[in-house]
Amino acid sequence: MKKLIRGLREFKASYFQTHQELFEQLSHGQKPRVLFITCSDSRIDPNLMTQAELGELFVIRNAGNIIPPFGATNGGEGATIEYAVQALDIQQIIVCGHSHCGAMKGLMKLDSLRAEMPLVHDWLKYAEATRRLVLDHYSHYEGEELLEIIIAENVLTQIDNLRTYPVIRSKLYRGQLNIYAWIYQIETGEILAYDAQDHGYVLPQSQLPPSEVDKILPLPISNQEIPSSKTQQQEFQSPEEFTISASQRFPMTLLSPEQMDRIYRGSASKKTNGS
């Protein structure tokens, strides 16, 4: 607690002092651009990962980044989704899972949680579609390989649940909403985004048009400044040369094309859901 109190004082004396104009603007209301749905895991920080400013992300966090289907519960997730899309007019939603997710580990031993953590058991039942799919199709995998598959499947399952909300369905129908599936890899700091056409998770910038990629990649350098090593040169690729290698997909090993298609199935095309 002492560390937190010290942090409060440092925040007021440093960050707050240098961002007073931002806080003054935020005191008059919020206009977040993105609804970010992710796990409660303490290793995940949406603003830190995306380097977003205060007021840019509207965040839902819970164990397993789970979204109960519409009407399944009167919990806060549904109300927050409805408020974000209807009242705040948010047009971008990200559902972000992460590597080494404890909730997904618990999902695969669900019955053992009933006695000691009945509330956790009941909550994870909202990911039953993920559990059943993995048990039926990937029971021959185990350990970290199986966990990667569960994490990848669950993000897509929760997006399926998200689409059951009337406000989401209506906005998607009118082309006023985009939904993205992300996975954050704790050990590398990498974010991978689901590509429905390619049936895989790729680097998010690969899904942007060239004109937008140009804004986030390093600017071209002159011939006099070109690094001598091949590795350094690759860091300064132009947008047209930017490609995704097989090693940058998730999961990255052992899966056949048929298995990849099953894991990264997607329930709608990019044209429909914007993911």
C-alpha positions as CSV (number, residue, x, y, z in Angstrom):
1,M,0.0,0.0,0.0
2,K,2.9,2.4,0.7
3,K,4.1,2.0,-2.9
4,L,0.6,2.8,-4.2
5,I,0.3,5.9,-2.0
6,R,3.8,7.0,-3.1
7,G,2.7,6.5,-6.7
8,L,-0.4,8.7,-6.2
9,R,1.8,11.5,-5.0
10,E,4.2,11.1,-7.9
11,F,1.3,11.1,-10.4
12,K,-0.1,14.3,-9.1
13,A,3.3,16.0,-8.9
14,S,4.6,14.8,-12.4
15,Y,2.2,13.4,-14.9
16,F,-0.8,15.4,-13.9
17,Q,1.1,18.6,-13.8
18,T,2.4,18.1,-17.4
19,H,-1.0,17.0,-18.7
20,Q,-3.3,19.5,-17.1
21,E,-4.9,20.6,-20.4
22,L,-5.8,16.9,-21.1
23,F,-7.4,16.5,-17.7
24,E,-9.3,19.7,-18.1
25,Q,-10.8,18.4,-21.4
26,L,-11.6,15.1,-19.9
27,S,-13.5,16.8,-17.0
28,H,-16.1,17.9,-19.6
29,G,-16.8,14.4,-20.9
30,Q,-15.3,11.4,-22.7
31,K,-15.1,10.5,-26.4
32,P,-13.2,7.2,-26.5
33,R,-12.4,5.8,-29.9
34,V,-12.2,2.1,-29.0
35,L,-13.9,-0.4,-26.7
36,F,-11.1,-2.7,-25.5
37,I,-12.3,-6.0,-24.0
38,T,-9.5,-8.0,-22.3
39,C,-8.6,-10.1,-19.3
40,S,-8.2,-9.0,-15.7
41,D,-4.7,-10.5,-15.6
42,S,-2.3,-8.1,-13.9
43,R,0.2,-8.6,-16.7
44,I,-2.1,-6.9,-19.2
45,D,-2.4,-3.1,-19.5
46,P,-4.3,-1.9,-22.6
47,N,-3.1,1.7,-22.4
48,L,0.5,0.7,-21.9
49,M,0.4,-1.9,-24.7
50,T,-1.2,0.5,-27.2
51,Q,0.4,3.7,-25.8
52,A,-3.1,5.2,-25.8
53,E,-3.8,8.5,-24.0
54,L,-6.3,8.7,-21.2
55,G,-9.8,9.0,-22.6
56,E,-9.0,7.0,-25.8
57,L,-10.0,3.5,-24.6
58,F,-13.2,2.4,-23.0
59,V,-12.2,-0.8,-21.2
60,I,-14.0,-4.0,-20.1
61,R,-11.8,-6.4,-18.1
62,N,-12.7,-9.8,-16.6
63,A,-11.3,-13.3,-16.2
64,G,-10.8,-14.8,-19.6
65,N,-12.0,-11.7,-21.7
66,I,-15.4,-13.4,-21.7
67,I,-18.6,-11.8,-23.1
68,P,-21.7,-13.7,-22.0
69,P,-24.3,-13.9,-24.9
70,F,-27.1,-11.4,-24.9
71,G,-29.7,-12.3,-22.3
72,A,-27.6,-14.9,-20.5
73,T,-26.9,-12.6,-17.6
74,N,-27.6,-9.1,-16.3
75,G,-24.0,-8.5,-15.5
76,G,-22.0,-5.4,-16.3
77,E,-20.5,-6.6,-19.5
78,G,-23.7,-6.3,-21.5
79,A,-24.6,-2.9,-20.1
80,T,-21.1,-1.6,-20.8
81,I,-21.1,-2.8,-24.3
82,E,-24.5,-1.2,-25.0
83,Y,-23.4,2.1,-23.4
84,A,-20.1,2.1,-25.3
85,V,-21.7,1.5,-28.7
86,Q,-25.0,3.4,-28.3
87,A,-24.2,6.3,-26.0
88,L,-20.6,6.9,-26.8
89,D,-20.9,5.9,-30.5
90,I,-17.7,3.8,-30.4
91,Q,-17.1,2.2,-33.8
92,Q,-14.1,0.0,-33.0
93,I,-14.1,-3.0,-30.7
94,I,-11.1,-5.1,-29.8
95,V,-11.4,-8.4,-28.0
96,C,-7.9,-9.2,-26.7
97,G,-6.7,-12.5,-25.3
98,H,-3.2,-13.2,-24.1
99,S,-0.6,-15.9,-23.7
100,H,-0.5,-18.0,-20.5
101,C,-4.1,-17.1,-19.6
102,G,-5.0,-18.6,-16.2
103,A,-8.7,-18.5,-17.0
104,M,-8.2,-20.6,-20.1
105,K,-6.1,-23.1,-18.1
106,G,-9.0,-23.3,-15.7
107,L,-11.5,-23.8,-18.5
108,M,-9.9,-27.1,-19.5
109,K,-10.3,-28.5,-16.0
110,L,-13.6,-26.9,-15.3
111,D,-15.1,-29.6,-13.1
112,S,-12.3,-29.4,-10.6
113,L,-13.2,-25.7,-9.9
114,R,-16.7,-26.4,-8.9
115,A,-16.0,-27.1,-5.2
116,E,-13.2,-24.6,-4.4
117,M,-14.2,-21.7,-6.7
118,P,-17.9,-22.1,-7.6
119,L,-18.2,-18.5,-8.9
120,V,-15.2,-18.9,-11.2
121,H,-16.7,-22.2,-12.4
122,D,-20.0,-20.6,-13.2
123,W,-18.3,-17.7,-15.0
124,L,-16.2,-19.9,-17.2
125,K,-19.3,-21.7,-18.4
126,Y,-19.8,-18.7,-20.7
127,A,-16.8,-20.0,-22.6
128,E,-18.3,-23.5,-22.8
129,A,-18.4,-23.3,-26.6
130,T,-14.6,-22.9,-26.6
131,R,-14.1,-25.8,-24.2
132,R,-16.3,-28.2,-26.2
133,L,-14.8,-27.3,-29.6
134,V,-11.3,-27.8,-28.3
135,L,-12.2,-31.1,-26.6
136,D,-13.9,-32.4,-29.7
137,H,-11.3,-31.4,-32.2
138,Y,-7.9,-31.0,-30.4
139,S,-7.9,-33.6,-27.6
140,H,-4.6,-35.0,-29.0
141,Y,-2.8,-31.8,-28.1
142,E,-1.6,-31.0,-24.6
143,G,0.4,-28.5,-22.6
144,E,1.3,-25.2,-24.1
145,E,0.3,-26.2,-27.6
146,L,-3.2,-26.9,-26.4
147,L,-3.3,-23.7,-24.4
148,E,-2.4,-21.6,-27.5
149,I,-5.3,-23.2,-29.3
150,I,-7.7,-22.5,-26.5
151,I,-6.7,-18.9,-26.3
152,A,-7.0,-18.4,-30.0
153,E,-10.4,-20.1,-30.2
154,N,-11.8,-18.3,-27.2
155,V,-11.2,-14.8,-28.6
156,L,-13.2,-15.8,-31.7
157,T,-15.9,-17.5,-29.5
158,Q,-16.3,-14.3,-27.5
159,I,-16.7,-12.2,-30.7
160,D,-19.4,-14.7,-31.7
161,N,-21.1,-13.9,-28.4
162,L,-20.6,-10.2,-28.9
163,R,-22.5,-10.4,-32.2
164,T,-25.6,-11.6,-30.3
165,Y,-26.2,-8.1,-28.8
166,P,-28.9,-6.2,-30.8
167,V,-27.0,-3.0,-30.7
168,I,-23.9,-4.7,-32.1
169,R,-25.8,-6.6,-34.8
170,S,-27.5,-3.4,-35.9
171,K,-24.3,-1.4,-36.1
172,L,-22.6,-4.2,-38.0
173,Y,-25.5,-4.3,-40.5
174,R,-25.2,-0.6,-41.2
175,G,-21.4,-0.9,-41.6
176,Q,-20.8,1.4,-38.6
177,L,-18.8,-1.0,-36.4
178,N,-15.5,-2.9,-36.8
179,I,-14.6,-5.8,-34.5
180,Y,-11.0,-7.0,-34.1
181,A,-9.5,-10.1,-32.5
182,W,-6.1,-9.7,-30.8
183,I,-3.8,-11.9,-28.9
184,Y,-1.0,-10.3,-26.7
185,Q,2.1,-12.4,-26.1
186,I,3.4,-11.5,-22.7
187,E,6.9,-12.8,-23.2
188,T,7.6,-10.9,-26.5
189,G,5.3,-7.8,-26.1
190,E,3.9,-8.7,-29.5
191,I,0.3,-8.2,-30.5
192,L,-1.2,-10.4,-33.2
193,A,-4.5,-9.8,-35.0
194,Y,-6.9,-12.3,-36.5
195,D,-7.1,-12.2,-40.3
196,A,-10.4,-13.8,-41.4
197,Q,-9.3,-14.1,-45.0
198,D,-5.9,-15.6,-44.2
199,H,-7.3,-17.8,-41.3
200,G,-4.4,-16.8,-39.0
201,Y,-3.2,-14.2,-36.5
202,V,-0.8,-11.6,-38.1
203,L,0.8,-8.4,-37.2
204,P,-1.9,-5.7,-36.9
205,Q,-0.2,-3.3,-39.2
206,S,-0.4,-5.8,-42.1
207,Q,-4.2,-5.2,-42.1
208,L,-3.9,-1.5,-42.8
209,P,-3.9,0.1,-46.2
210,P,-0.4,1.2,-47.4
211,S,-1.1,4.8,-46.8
212,E,-1.9,4.1,-43.1
213,V,1.1,1.7,-42.7
214,D,3.4,4.5,-43.9
215,K,2.3,6.5,-40.8
216,I,3.4,3.9,-38.3
217,L,6.5,2.4,-39.9
218,P,9.9,4.1,-39.8
219,L,10.4,6.7,-42.6
220,P,12.7,5.7,-45.5
221,I,16.3,6.8,-45.1
222,S,18.8,8.1,-47.6
223,N,21.4,6.0,-49.4
224,Q,24.1,7.5,-47.3
225,E,22.3,6.3,-44.1
226,I,21.5,2.7,-45.1
227,P,22.7,0.3,-42.4
228,S,25.3,-2.2,-43.5
229,S,23.8,-5.3,-41.9
230,K,20.9,-7.1,-43.4
231,T,19.1,-7.2,-40.1
232,Q,19.3,-3.4,-39.8
233,Q,18.0,-2.9,-43.4
234,Q,15.0,-5.1,-42.6
235,E,14.0,-2.7,-39.9
236,F,13.5,0.1,-42.5
237,Q,11.4,-1.8,-45.0
238,S,9.0,0.4,-47.0
239,P,5.3,-0.3,-46.6
240,E,5.2,-2.0,-50.0
241,E,7.8,-4.5,-48.8
242,F,6.2,-5.2,-45.5
243,T,5.2,-8.9,-45.3
244,I,4.2,-11.4,-42.7
245,S,6.3,-14.6,-42.5
246,A,4.9,-17.9,-41.4
247,S,6.9,-17.6,-38.1
248,Q,4.9,-14.6,-37.2
249,R,1.6,-16.4,-37.0
250,F,0.0,-17.8,-33.8
251,P,0.1,-20.7,-32.9
252,M,3.3,-21.0,-34.8
253,T,4.1,-24.7,-35.0
254,L,2.7,-28.1,-35.7
255,L,-0.6,-27.2,-37.1
256,S,-1.7,-28.4,-40.5
257,P,-3.6,-26.0,-42.9
258,E,-6.8,-27.9,-42.1
259,Q,-6.2,-27.4,-38.4
260,M,-5.4,-23.7,-38.9
261,D,-8.6,-23.3,-40.8
262,R,-10.6,-24.8,-37.9
263,I,-8.9,-22.7,-35.2
264,Y,-9.1,-19.5,-37.1
265,R,-12.4,-20.1,-38.7
266,G,-14.1,-16.6,-38.3
267,S,-17.8,-16.4,-38.5
268,A,-17.9,-13.6,-41.1
269,S,-15.8,-12.1,-43.7
270,K,-13.8,-8.9,-43.3
271,K,-16.4,-7.1,-45.3
272,T,-19.0,-7.9,-42.8
273,N,-17.2,-7.6,-39.5
274,G,-14.2,-5.4,-40.3
275,S,-11.8,-7.8,-38.5
